[in-house]
Amino acid sequence: MVWTTYKEKIAHLSQKIVQIQRPIRIIDAIKWDHSIEEELRNSQFRSMPKIGPEYYLRNELGFEPQTKIEDLQAFVKEIEYTLGPSDEIGKLLKTVAEEYITVIQMLLARGTKRFWEHSRKLYGSPKDRFYDDSNTILSLGQLLYSILSGFDGKNLGTDYPQDIEAEQTVEILNERFTSYFGEGVVEAKLSDGILADASAGGDFVKIKQGQKFSLRDIDIMEVHEGWVHVGTTQNGHLQHIAKWLSKGPPRCSATQEGLAVIMEIFTFRSYPKRVRHINDRILAIDKAEDGANLLEVIEFYRTEGYSEDDCIANAKRVFRGGVAEGGAPYTKDISYCRGFIENYNFMRAAIRAGAPDLIPFLFAGKLNVEDVPLLYQKHKEGIIDMPRHLPPQFSDLNGIAVWMSFSSFLNLVDLKRIQEHYNKLFQAFL
C-alpha cells in the first residue's frame, strides 16, 4: 500500500463527496410547473390543486436513490477507515454525507408529511430556539413583523422605482462582478425558468427575464447573490484540498443566507419592505406547520399587501415538496433570519474572545458557522485556504470589530425602560 499524507487523504475524500453528491438537486425535484398557478387563478383561489406524491413523480431525481444512499453509507465507512473515528475533519465529512442521505429520504417523501419531518431535521422549524435561549425563530419573526409594519407607507429616503429592464440589469451586474471577481470569472445572465428574481450558481447569477428592477434591487443582488452565494462557491472551488467547501448541503443554508442578509445590512442596501418579505416567510411557514393550507397562506400574503403574483410565488416556496393541505411545509426559508442571528452572534463572540481572525472564514466556502473554528485551525495546518474573494467589510475587520464591541454592551441595556422613556417624549411632541 502506498503511503499517503493526511492532506492527501483529506483531498481524496473531499473530491469523492463532491462527486457523490453531484446529481442531487433539491429544488429541481420539488418545483411546481405552471399548471398549478393556472389552476389557482382559474378557480379564483377557491379550490385546492392536487399536489400529492404522484404529482412529483414527473420531477425525475436524476439518480437511483437507494444506490446513492449506499454510496454515501460506503463513503462514511471509508472516512472511518481512512481517518479513524475521532478525526475532526472526518466527523465533519461524515455529517455532510449523512445529511445527504436525509436529503434523499426527504425527496423520496415528496407530497407527504414525512417530507416535512426530514425538512425540519435539515433546516429546522420556526419553533426552534436559538441555542439554549428562550427565544424562538418565530418570536423573532413576530417581533420584526410588529416593528416593520410600522414603516408601511412611509418614505424613509430615496425612492427607487423598478424601471430597469432585466437586460440592463444583467449588464450592470456584469460590470460590477468583473470589478469584484475579475474578468470572466462570474457572469450574470437572463433566465425565464426561476421562481425568484435572481438565483446564484457556481459561477453565474440568473436574472428573471421579463422582470423590472430598481437600482436598489441591483445593489442587493450584487452583494447577496454575487459577493456571498457565488463568492463562497468560488472560494470553495479555489481550496487546494478542501473541495467539499464548494458544495452546500442544507446544514450550510442558514449560514449562507444569514451571511447574505448581513451583507445587505452592512452595506446599507437593505430596506424595510425587503426584510418584511424575508421575515414573512417565517410566519407563513409557521402557519403551514400549524395546519394552514396553500389557499390560506396565499390569503395571508394577500392581506399583507402582496401582489397576486407574489402571493403565489411566496406560497410556492412554503409548500413545494410538502403537503399543500397544510401541516407539512418546506422549512428552508427560515434560514435567512435564523442565519443572520447565528452569524451575528458568532461575530460578536469572536470579537469578545479576541479572535477576530476567525470571522473572514465565514467566506471560505459553503459551511456551517459552527465549522469555522475547526476550519481556522486547519488553515494554520495548511489544509484550508484563506478565502480569496472577501467583501471589503471582511477583508478589513476594523469596522466590524468596533461595531461588535458596542453591540456586545447593548445586550446589557434595559431596552424596555429606554423605550418607556422615549415613548413619553414621542407622545408629548409627535
URPE-V366211 format. One record per residue. N is the residue number from 0. RES is the residue in three letters. PSI is psi in degrees with one decimal (NA if undefined). OMEGA is omega in whole degrees, -180 to 180 (NA if undefined). D_LAST is the distance of its C-alpha to the last C-alpha in whole Angstrom. Layout:
<<N;RES;PSI;OMEGA;D_LAST> <N;RES;PSI;OMEGA;D_LAST>>
This chain:
<<0;MET;133.1;-179;80> <1;VAL;131.0;178;79> <2;TRP;136.9;178;77> <3;THR;149.1;178;73> <4;THR;165.3;176;70> <5;TYR;-41.4;180;67> <6;LYS;-40.5;179;65> <7;GLU;-39.2;179;67> <8;LYS;-44.9;179;67> <9;ILE;-42.7;-180;63> <10;ALA;-42.2;180;63> <11;HIS;-48.2;-179;66> <12;LEU;-36.8;180;64> <13;SER;-47.5;178;61> <14;GLN;-35.8;-176;62> <15;LYS;-42.8;-180;64> <16;ILE;-32.8;175;60> <17;VAL;-43.1;-179;59> <18;GLN;-42.7;-177;62> <19;ILE;-42.1;-175;62> <20;GLN;-9.0;-168;58> <21;ARG;-45.5;-176;59> <22;PRO;-3.8;-177;59> <23;ILE;115.6;-177;56> <24;ARG;100.7;-173;54> <25;ILE;-52.2;-174;51> <26;ILE;-41.0;178;49> <27;ASP;-31.9;-176;52> <28;ALA;-20.0;-175;53> <29;ILE;3.6;-176;50> <30;LYS;154.5;176;49> <31;TRP;146.9;175;49> <32;ASP;177.6;-174;51> <33;HIS;-16.7;-178;49> <34;SER;-31.1;179;51> <35;ILE;-46.0;179;49> <36;GLU;-42.6;179;46> <37;GLU;-41.1;180;48> <38;GLU;-40.8;178;49> <39;LEU;-46.2;-178;45> <40;ARG;-41.9;-178;45> <41;ASN;-31.6;179;48> <42;SER;2.6;-176;47> <43;GLN;37.2;176;44> <44;PHE;34.4;-180;42> <45;ARG;-21.6;-178;44> <46;SER;146.3;-177;47> <47;MET;129.0;172;48> <48;PRO;154.9;180;50> <49;LYS;110.2;-179;52> <50;ILE;63.8;180;52> <51;GLY;-171.1;-179;54> <52;PRO;-36.5;-178;56> <53;GLU;-28.9;179;59> <54;TYR;-40.7;-174;56> <55;TYR;-8.6;178;56> <56;LEU;-23.3;179;59> <57;ARG;-19.9;177;59> <58;ASN;89.7;-178;57> <59;GLU;141.1;-177;60> <60;LEU;-29.0;-178;59> <61;GLY;8.0;176;61> <62;PHE;163.1;178;63> <63;GLU;113.6;-170;65> <64;PRO;-48.3;-176;63> <65;GLN;-39.2;177;65> <66;THR;-41.5;-180;67> <67;LYS;-39.0;176;64> <68;ILE;-44.0;179;63> <69;GLU;-37.6;176;67> <70;ASP;-42.8;-179;66> <71;LEU;-39.2;177;63> <72;GLN;-40.4;177;65> <73;ALA;-35.3;178;68> <74;PHE;-40.8;177;65> <75;VAL;-43.6;178;64> <76;LYS;-37.4;178;67> <77;GLU;-38.5;177;68> <78;ILE;-48.2;-178;65> <79;GLU;-39.4;180;67> <80;TYR;-40.8;-174;70> <81;THR;-41.5;-173;69> <82;LEU;-13.9;-175;66> <83;GLY;168.0;-174;67> <84;PRO;-13.7;-172;65> <85;SER;0.7;180;63> <86;ASP;132.4;-174;62> <87;GLU;-41.2;176;58> <88;ILE;-38.1;177;58> <89;GLY;-43.0;178;60> <90;LYS;-40.6;180;58> <91;LEU;-45.5;180;55> <92;LEU;-34.6;176;58> <93;LYS;-42.1;178;59> <94;THR;-42.6;179;55> <95;VAL;-47.2;-179;55> <96;ALA;-44.0;-180;58> <97;GLU;-32.1;178;57> <98;GLU;-37.9;176;54> <99;TYR;-32.9;175;55> <100;ILE;-43.4;178;58> <101;THR;-37.8;177;55> <102;VAL;-46.1;180;53> <103;ILE;-42.2;178;57> <104;GLN;-36.9;177;57> <105;MET;-44.5;-179;53> <106;LEU;-30.9;177;54> <107;LEU;-17.4;-178;58> <108;ALA;18.6;-179;55> <109;ARG;135.9;178;53> <110;GLY;7.5;180;52> <111;THR;169.2;179;53> <112;LYS;-28.3;179;51> <113;ARG;-30.5;176;53> <114;PHE;-47.3;-180;51> <115;TRP;-38.1;180;47> <116;GLU;-41.6;177;49> <117;HIS;-39.3;178;50> <118;SER;-42.2;180;47> <119;ARG;-37.3;177;45> <120;LYS;-37.3;-176;48> <121;LEU;-44.1;-172;47> <122;TYR;-18.7;-176;44> <123;GLY;-173.8;-177;42> <124;SER;154.7;174;40> <125;PRO;-21.4;-178;36> <126;LYS;-3.9;178;37> <127;ASP;150.4;178;39> <128;ARG;154.1;174;37> <129;PHE;113.9;-179;37> <130;TYR;-129.8;178;40> <131;ASP;19.8;-176;40> <132;ASP;163.4;178;36> <133;SER;-14.4;-178;35> <134;ASN;136.6;178;32> <135;THR;167.4;174;34> <136;ILE;-37.6;178;33> <137;LEU;-40.5;180;32> <138;SER;-35.0;173;29> <139;LEU;-46.5;-179;28> <140;GLY;-41.4;-179;28> <141;GLN;-38.0;178;26> <142;LEU;-47.5;179;23> <143;LEU;-37.1;178;23> <144;TYR;-45.3;-177;23> <145;SER;-35.3;-180;20> <146;ILE;-49.3;-175;18> <147;LEU;-28.3;178;19> <148;SER;-24.8;180;19> <149;GLY;-12.6;180;15> <150;PHE;-3.6;-176;16> <151;ASP;127.2;176;18> <152;GLY;2.0;-179;18> <153;LYS;137.2;178;15> <154;ASN;112.2;-178;17> <155;LEU;3.5;-179;17> <156;GLY;-143.6;-177;20> <157;THR;137.9;174;23> <158;ASP;135.6;-179;24> <159;TYR;91.4;-179;28> <160;PRO;144.2;178;30> <161;GLN;81.8;-175;33> <162;ASP;14.7;-180;35> <163;ILE;119.7;-179;38> <164;GLU;155.2;-179;41> <165;ALA;-38.0;-179;42> <166;GLU;-42.2;179;45> <167;GLN;-34.3;176;43> <168;THR;-43.8;178;41> <169;VAL;-43.3;-179;44> <170;GLU;-44.8;-179;45> <171;ILE;-46.0;-179;42> <172;LEU;-38.6;-180;42> <173;ASN;-36.9;175;46> <174;GLU;-42.9;-178;46> <175;ARG;-39.6;180;43> <176;PHE;-35.7;177;45> <177;THR;-40.2;179;48> <178;SER;-36.9;-175;46> <179;TYR;-47.3;-174;45> <180;PHE;-23.5;-172;48> <181;GLY;168.2;-175;51> <182;GLU;127.6;171;53> <183;GLY;13.9;-178;54> <184;VAL;-46.8;-177;52> <185;VAL;138.3;-176;50> <186;GLU;135.5;167;49> <187;ALA;139.9;-179;47> <188;LYS;159.0;-179;48> <189;LEU;148.8;175;48> <190;SER;140.4;177;48> <191;ASP;12.5;-175;48> <192;GLY;21.5;-179;49> <193;ILE;150.3;-179;46> <194;LEU;-43.1;-180;43> <195;ALA;169.3;177;40> <196;ASP;-30.9;-180;39> <197;ALA;151.2;-179;41> <198;SER;133.0;-176;43> <199;ALA;141.4;172;45> <200;GLY;-160.8;-178;49> <201;GLY;-37.7;180;51> <202;ASP;25.9;-180;51> <203;PHE;162.0;171;49> <204;VAL;120.9;177;45> <205;LYS;136.2;178;46> <206;ILE;132.7;-175;43> <207;LYS;119.7;-179;43> <208;GLN;141.6;179;45> <209;GLY;-7.6;-180;44> <210;GLN;150.1;173;40> <211;LYS;147.0;-174;38> <212;PHE;156.5;173;35> <213;SER;167.1;177;33> <214;LEU;-35.0;178;33> <215;ARG;-37.8;175;31> <216;ASP;-44.2;-179;33> <217;ILE;-41.0;177;36> <218;ASP;-42.3;-179;34> <219;ILE;-43.7;179;33> <220;MET;-34.8;179;37> <221;GLU;-47.9;-176;38> <222;VAL;-38.7;-176;37> <223;HIS;-59.5;-178;37> <224;GLU;-40.4;-174;40> <225;GLY;-70.0;-174;42> <226;TRP;-39.1;-175;41> <227;VAL;-66.1;-171;41> <228;HIS;-51.6;178;43> <229;VAL;-38.2;-178;46> <230;GLY;-44.0;180;46> <231;THR;-34.2;175;46> <232;THR;-45.7;179;49> <233;GLN;-42.6;179;51> <234;ASN;-35.1;176;50> <235;GLY;-43.5;177;52> <236;HIS;-34.4;-176;55> <237;LEU;-9.1;175;55> <238;GLN;129.8;-177;56> <239;HIS;-14.8;177;60> <240;ILE;-51.0;-170;60> <241;ALA;62.3;-177;57> <242;LYS;-18.5;179;57> <243;TRP;-20.0;-180;56> <244;LEU;-3.9;176;52> <245;SER;-7.7;-178;53> <246;LYS;140.4;-173;52> <247;GLY;96.3;171;49> <248;PRO;169.8;-176;50> <249;PRO;-28.7;-179;47> <250;ARG;-15.5;179;47> <251;CYS;-11.2;-170;45> <252;SER;-48.1;-177;43> <253;ALA;-42.3;179;40> <254;THR;-43.6;180;40> <255;GLN;-53.2;-177;41> <256;GLU;-36.5;177;38> <257;GLY;-38.2;178;36> <258;LEU;-37.3;178;37> <259;ALA;-41.3;177;36> <260;VAL;-42.0;178;32> <261;ILE;-42.3;-180;32> <262;MET;-36.3;175;34> <263;GLU;-40.0;-177;31> <264;ILE;-45.0;-179;28> <265;PHE;-27.1;178;30> <266;THR;4.9;-180;31> <267;PHE;40.5;179;27> <268;ARG;-14.4;-180;29> <269;SER;171.3;179;27> <270;TYR;160.0;-171;24> <271;PRO;-42.3;-178;22> <272;LYS;-39.2;178;24> <273;ARG;-47.5;-179;27> <274;VAL;-34.3;176;26> <275;ARG;-41.2;179;25> <276;HIS;-42.5;179;29> <277;ILE;-44.0;-177;31> <278;ASN;-37.3;-179;29> <279;ASP;-20.8;177;29> <280;ARG;-35.8;176;33> <281;ILE;-48.0;-177;33> <282;LEU;-40.0;-180;31> <283;ALA;-42.2;179;34> <284;ILE;-40.1;178;37> <285;ASP;-41.7;176;36> <286;LYS;-44.6;-179;36> <287;ALA;-39.7;177;39> <288;GLU;-35.0;-179;41> <289;ASP;3.7;172;40> <290;GLY;-5.4;178;42> <291;ALA;138.0;-180;40> <292;ASN;-178.4;-177;42> <293;LEU;-45.4;-178;42> <294;LEU;-37.6;-179;41> <295;GLU;-35.6;177;38> <296;VAL;-37.2;174;36> <297;ILE;-42.0;179;37> <298;GLU;-38.2;176;35> <299;PHE;-48.2;-180;32> <300;TYR;-37.2;180;31> <301;ARG;-43.7;-179;31> <302;THR;-17.6;177;29> <303;GLU;4.4;174;27> <304;GLY;12.8;179;27> <305;TYR;150.8;175;30> <306;SER;163.9;180;33> <307;GLU;-43.1;179;36> <308;ASP;-43.7;-179;38> <309;ASP;-34.2;176;35> <310;CYS;-46.7;-179;35> <311;ILE;-46.8;-177;39> <312;ALA;-42.4;-179;39> <313;ASN;-38.5;178;37> <314;ALA;-36.5;176;39> <315;LYS;-42.9;-178;42> <316;ARG;-32.5;-178;41> <317;VAL;-41.6;-168;40> <318;PHE;-12.5;-178;43> <319;ARG;128.1;-179;46> <320;GLY;-24.1;-176;49> <321;GLY;-148.0;-177;48> <322;VAL;113.8;-176;48> <323;ALA;-21.7;179;46> <324;GLU;-5.7;176;46> <325;GLY;159.9;175;44> <326;GLY;-10.7;-175;44> <327;ALA;73.8;-179;46> <328;PRO;175.7;171;43> <329;TYR;117.2;-166;44> <330;THR;9.6;-174;41> <331;LYS;-33.2;-171;41> <332;ASP;4.8;167;38> <333;ILE;-8.9;-172;36> <334;SER;-33.5;-173;38> <335;TYR;-55.6;-178;35> <336;CYS;-39.5;177;32> <337;ARG;-47.6;-178;35> <338;GLY;-35.2;177;36> <339;PHE;-49.2;-179;33> <340;ILE;-45.9;-177;33> <341;GLU;-44.9;-180;36> <342;ASN;-42.2;-179;37> <343;TYR;-44.1;179;34> <344;ASN;-34.7;175;35> <345;PHE;-44.8;-179;38> <346;MET;-40.4;177;37> <347;ARG;-44.1;-179;36> <348;ALA;-39.6;180;39> <349;ALA;-41.6;179;41> <350;ILE;-44.2;-179;39> <351;ARG;-30.7;-180;39> <352;ALA;-0.1;-178;43> <353;GLY;30.7;-178;44> <354;ALA;55.0;-178;45> <355;PRO;-23.3;-178;43> <356;ASP;-17.8;178;46> <357;LEU;-33.0;-166;45> <358;ILE;-44.1;180;42> <359;PRO;-20.7;-178;44> <360;PHE;-5.0;168;46> <361;LEU;-23.6;-178;43> <362;PHE;9.0;-175;45> <363;ALA;-18.5;-179;48> <364;GLY;-160.7;177;49> <365;LYS;111.2;-173;48> <366;LEU;170.2;172;47> <367;ASN;142.1;-177;45> <368;VAL;-29.6;180;43> <369;GLU;-18.0;-179;46> <370;ASP;-18.5;-167;48> <371;VAL;-46.4;179;47> <372;PRO;-40.5;177;49> <373;LEU;-45.3;-179;52> <374;LEU;-36.8;178;52> <375;TYR;-42.0;177;51> <376;GLN;-43.9;-179;54> <377;LYS;-23.9;172;56> <378;HIS;-42.7;180;55> <379;LYS;-20.1;177;57> <380;GLU;0.8;177;60> <381;GLY;16.7;-178;60> <382;ILE;-38.6;180;59> <383;ILE;129.7;180;55> <384;ASP;147.8;172;55> <385;MET;135.2;178;51> <386;PRO;133.9;-178;49> <387;ARG;-44.6;-176;50> <388;HIS;105.7;-178;47> <389;LEU;131.7;172;44> <390;PRO;151.4;-177;40> <391;PRO;-31.2;180;40> <392;GLN;-21.9;-178;37> <393;PHE;-14.9;174;40> <394;SER;-25.4;172;43> <395;ASP;105.6;-170;41> <396;LEU;5.8;-176;39> <397;ASN;-47.0;-179;38> <398;GLY;-45.2;179;34> <399;ILE;-38.9;-180;35> <400;ALA;-43.6;179;36> <401;VAL;-45.6;-180;33> <402;TRP;-50.6;-176;31> <403;MET;-28.6;177;32> <404;SER;-48.2;177;33> <405;PHE;-39.2;-179;29> <406;SER;-35.1;-179;29> <407;SER;-33.4;179;31> <408;PHE;-30.9;-176;30> <409;LEU;-29.3;178;26> <410;ASN;-23.8;-177;28> <411;LEU;-11.9;-178;29> <412;VAL;138.7;179;25> <413;ASP;95.2;-176;24> <414;LEU;-32.1;-179;21> <415;LYS;-44.9;180;20> <416;ARG;-39.1;178;20> <417;ILE;-42.9;-180;17> <418;GLN;-42.4;179;15> <419;GLU;-41.0;180;15> <420;HIS;-50.0;-176;14> <421;TYR;-28.8;177;11> <422;ASN;-36.1;178;10> <423;LYS;-41.7;178;10> <424;LEU;-41.2;179;8> <425;PHE;-43.9;-178;5> <426;GLN;-29.7;-178;6> <427;ALA;-32.1;-171;6> <428;PHE;-10.2;-178;4> <429;LEU;NA;NA;0>>
